[in-house]
Amino acid sequence: MQKKRFDPSAAALIASMVIFGTVGIFRRYMDLPSSVVALGRGAVGSVFLLVLLLVQGRKPKGLKRNAPVLFLSGAMIGFNWIFLFEAYNYTTVATATLCYYMAPVFVIMLSPLVLREKWTLKKGVCILLALCGMVLVSGVMKTGFGAGDMKGVLLGLGAAALYAAVILLNKRITGMEAVEKTAVQITSATVVLLPYVLLTEDVGALAFTRSSLALLVGMGIVHTGLAYVLYFGSLRKVSAHTAAIFSYIDPVVAVCLSALLLREPMGLEGVMGTVLILGAALYGEWPEKEGGKGNEQA
């Protein structure tokens, strides 16, 4: 019997998911406004990806044809980051991350309207399970649930809605490779966020400590540049279904690190909600028949 060889593409995919799962920890230790963090991440990440494309001699194709959708989706990515980073300030990293993972469920809910896909029993079950899980994770049933927690939950869901919109818009982009598309979108996000930060923040009063600056640069290089390179590089050699399954390493890592490093415990209700949300999203990715394909990754 022939032994299964080590697959470096699968390892790269797992590594990218682990990196994405640590973004909340990085954010928690940065004493900067969320919009500034989002701008810094976009600026450093876009430079990293554009330099990489330049070194590889790759020029994005279909740029002119897809320009409006690329710019709109890029702007949504930028504000999606702001919502998510702000959610981390009001609730636990685990809760914010799980709210964010409602995005695939929002796509399932909207696809019949936007993509003219048919409603199925499977989609209905996914939505019901995810909504039940969201109620449990949000903590609205707890007696000590505060206004800050609710704000964090709503911000996390807002980030999820924006990301769901990006996923749907990506389906309208044609003739571009994933890494090229992402480089243009993140650059667009940076272009949109720059005037937003200048108008809403007192830039002169910002205090960049060495630790915050190091974490911000690290988030741009590691979480945006390196992670996306690993992720999109692995997609060339692993199936869409495998990529969809492995993507759930991200929230699992976030939940575990939230408990271990930040001492943010998750009660029985939270654990049950986690299982329901991730189970619903995973079930939605599962192919209807043997040999089916997973959903497209954004």
C-alpha positions in Angstrom: 0.0 0.0 0.0 1.5 3.3 -1.1 2.0 5.9 1.7 0.3 9.3 1.4 2.9 11.9 0.7 3.1 15.1 2.8 1.2 17.8 0.9 3.0 21.2 1.3 -0.1 23.0 -0.2 -2.3 21.7 2.6 0.3 22.8 5.1 0.4 26.3 3.6 -3.4 26.4 3.8 -3.4 25.4 7.4 -0.7 27.9 8.2 -2.7 30.7 6.6 -5.8 29.8 8.6 -3.8 29.8 11.9 -2.4 33.2 11.0 -5.9 34.6 10.3 -7.1 33.2 13.6 -4.6 35.3 15.5 -5.6 38.7 14.1 -7.9 39.4 17.1 -5.0 38.9 19.5 -2.9 41.4 17.6 -5.7 43.9 17.6 -6.4 43.5 21.3 -2.8 44.6 22.2 -2.9 47.7 19.9 -3.8 51.0 21.5 -5.0 52.6 18.3 -8.4 53.5 16.7 -9.9 50.7 14.6 -9.9 52.9 11.5 -6.1 53.6 11.9 -5.5 49.9 12.4 -7.5 49.1 9.2 -5.6 51.7 7.2 -2.2 50.5 8.5 -3.1 46.9 7.7 -4.3 47.8 4.2 -1.3 50.1 3.4 1.4 47.6 4.5 -0.5 44.6 3.0 -1.1 46.3 -0.3 2.6 47.3 -0.7 3.6 43.7 0.2 1.3 42.2 -2.4 2.0 44.7 -5.1 5.8 44.3 -4.7 5.3 40.6 -4.9 3.4 40.9 -8.1 6.1 43.2 -9.5 8.9 40.8 -8.6 7.0 38.0 -10.2 6.4 40.1 -13.3 2.7 39.7 -13.1 0.3 42.4 -14.3 -3.3 42.2 -13.3 -5.5 41.3 -16.3 -9.1 42.5 -16.7 -8.4 45.5 -14.5 -10.3 48.0 -16.6 -13.3 45.7 -17.1 -13.7 44.9 -13.4 -12.6 48.3 -12.0 -16.0 49.4 -10.6 -16.6 46.1 -8.8 -13.0 45.9 -7.6 -13.2 49.4 -6.1 -16.6 48.9 -4.4 -15.6 45.5 -3.0 -12.2 47.0 -1.8 -14.0 49.8 0.0 -16.2 47.2 1.7 -13.2 45.2 2.8 -11.8 48.3 4.4 -14.9 49.1 6.4 -15.4 45.4 7.1 -12.0 45.6 8.9 -13.1 48.7 10.9 -16.3 46.9 12.1 -14.4 43.8 13.0 -11.6 45.5 14.9 -14.1 47.7 16.7 -16.1 44.6 17.7 -13.0 43.2 19.4 -13.1 46.3 21.7 -16.6 45.7 22.9 -16.8 41.9 23.3 -14.6 38.9 23.5 -12.4 37.9 20.5 -14.2 34.6 20.4 -17.7 36.2 20.2 -16.6 38.8 17.6 -15.0 36.1 15.4 -18.0 33.8 15.6 -20.3 36.8 14.7 -18.0 37.4 11.7 -18.4 33.7 10.7 -22.1 34.4 10.0 -20.9 35.7 6.6 -21.3 32.4 4.8 -24.8 32.1 6.3 -25.6 35.6 5.0 -24.4 34.5 1.6 -26.8 31.5 1.7 -29.7 33.8 2.7 -28.9 36.3 -0.1 -27.9 34.0 -2.9 -31.5 33.2 -4.0 -32.1 37.0 -4.4 -28.8 38.1 -5.8 -27.6 35.0 -7.7 -31.0 33.6 -8.5 -30.2 30.3 -6.7 -33.1 28.1 -5.6 -34.1 27.8 -1.9 -33.5 24.3 -0.6 -34.2 22.5 2.7 -30.4 22.4 3.3 -30.2 26.2 3.1 -33.1 26.6 5.5 -31.6 24.2 8.0 -28.2 26.1 7.8 -29.9 29.4 8.4 -32.0 28.1 11.4 -29.0 26.4 13.0 -26.8 29.5 12.6 -29.4 31.9 14.0 -29.9 29.6 17.1 -26.1 29.5 17.5 -26.0 33.3 17.2 -28.5 33.8 20.0 -26.4 31.5 22.3 -23.0 33.0 21.4 -24.3 36.6 21.7 -25.2 36.1 25.3 -28.6 37.9 25.1 -30.0 35.2 27.3 -27.6 35.9 30.1 -28.6 38.1 33.1 -25.3 40.0 33.0 -25.4 40.8 29.3 -24.4 44.5 28.9 -24.8 47.1 26.2 -21.1 46.9 25.3 -21.5 43.2 24.5 -24.5 43.9 22.3 -22.6 46.7 20.5 -19.7 44.2 19.9 -22.1 41.6 18.6 -23.8 44.1 16.2 -20.4 45.3 15.0 -19.3 41.7 14.3 -22.5 41.0 12.4 -22.0 44.3 10.5 -18.5 43.1 9.5 -20.0 39.7 8.5 -22.6 41.5 6.3 -19.9 43.5 4.5 -17.8 40.4 4.0 -20.8 38.5 2.6 -21.3 41.4 0.1 -17.6 41.1 -0.9 -18.1 37.4 -1.5 -21.1 38.0 -3.7 -19.4 40.9 -5.6 -16.4 38.6 -6.2 -18.6 36.3 -8.2 -19.0 39.2 -10.7 -15.3 39.6 -11.2 -14.0 37.7 -14.3 -10.7 37.1 -15.9 -8.5 37.8 -12.8 -6.5 35.5 -10.6 -7.3 35.5 -6.9 -4.1 37.0 -5.6 -4.1 39.8 -8.2 -7.8 40.5 -7.4 -7.0 40.7 -3.7 -4.0 43.0 -4.2 -6.2 45.5 -6.1 -9.0 45.2 -3.6 -6.7 45.8 -0.6 -5.1 48.8 -2.4 -8.6 50.1 -3.1 -9.5 49.7 0.6 -6.4 51.7 1.5 -7.3 54.5 -0.9 -10.8 54.7 0.6 -9.7 54.5 4.2 -7.1 57.2 4.0 -9.5 60.2 3.6 -11.9 58.6 6.0 -9.2 58.5 8.7 -8.1 62.0 8.0 -11.6 63.3 8.3 -12.6 61.3 11.4 -9.4 61.1 13.5 -7.1 63.7 15.0 -4.0 62.2 13.3 -1.7 64.7 15.0 -2.8 63.4 18.5 -2.2 59.7 17.7 0.5 58.1 19.9 2.3 55.3 18.1 4.1 53.3 20.7 6.8 50.9 19.6 4.7 47.9 20.4 1.6 49.2 18.6 3.7 50.1 15.5 5.4 46.7 15.5 2.1 44.9 15.8 0.5 47.1 13.1 3.4 46.4 10.6 3.3 42.7 11.6 -0.5 42.6 10.9 0.1 44.1 7.5 3.0 41.9 6.5 1.9 38.6 8.2 -1.9 38.7 8.3 -2.4 40.4 5.0 0.7 39.8 2.9 2.1 36.4 4.0 -1.2 34.9 4.9 -2.8 35.8 1.6 0.2 34.5 -0.4 0.1 31.2 1.5 -3.7 31.0 1.1 -4.0 31.7 -2.6 -0.8 29.7 -3.4 -2.4 26.7 -1.7 -5.7 27.1 -3.6 -4.0 26.2 -6.8 -3.3 22.6 -5.6 -6.1 21.8 -3.1 -9.7 21.3 -4.0 -12.3 24.0 -3.3 -14.0 21.6 -0.8 -10.8 21.0 1.1 -10.2 24.8 1.3 -13.7 25.3 2.6 -13.3 22.7 5.3 -9.9 24.0 6.4 -11.1 27.6 6.6 -12.8 26.7 9.9 -9.4 26.3 11.5 -9.5 30.2 11.7 -12.4 30.6 14.2 -11.3 27.5 16.2 -7.8 29.1 16.7 -9.4 32.5 17.6 -11.7 30.9 20.2 -8.9 28.8 21.7 -6.5 31.8 21.9 -9.2 34.0 23.3 -9.6 31.6 26.2 -5.9 30.7 26.7 -4.2 34.1 26.2 -6.8 36.6 27.0 -8.6 34.6 29.7 -12.0 35.1 28.0 -13.9 32.0 29.1 -16.7 30.6 27.1 -19.6 29.0 29.0 -21.8 26.1 27.9 -24.1 28.3 25.9 -21.1 29.8 24.1 -19.7 26.3 23.3 -23.1 25.2 22.0 -23.5 28.3 19.9 -20.0 27.8 18.5 -20.9 24.3 17.4 -24.1 25.5 15.8 -22.6 28.4 13.9 -19.6 26.6 12.6 -21.6 23.4 11.9 -24.2 25.4 9.9 -21.5 27.1 7.9 -19.6 23.8 7.3 -22.8 22.0 6.3 -23.5 24.8 3.8 -20.1 24.2 2.2 -20.6 20.4 2.0 -21.3 19.2 -1.5 -24.8 17.9 -2.3 -23.4 14.9 -4.1 -20.2 12.9 -4.2 -17.6 14.9 -6.1 -19.4 18.2 -5.8 -17.4 21.4 -5.4 -17.2 23.6 -2.4 -18.1 27.3 -2.4 -15.8 29.8 -4.0 -13.4 31.4 -1.5 -13.3 35.2 -1.3 
